[in-house]
Amino acid sequence: MAKTGRDKNTKNKAKHSRLVDQKKNKKRKEADLRKERLTALKQKIKENKENEK
């Protein structure tokens, strides 16, 4: 016999998937920011080496 009324567990699933998406986006942004910082640092080091020569 099926339950009548509200579907079971849909509210929690939606909330959970939203939170997981937020977590993934945060990790992705942090990784991109780290990449940008590293490339900037590499360029700075390269410029310093060229200037020393």
Order of alpha helices (4+ residues) and beta strands (2+ residues): alpha
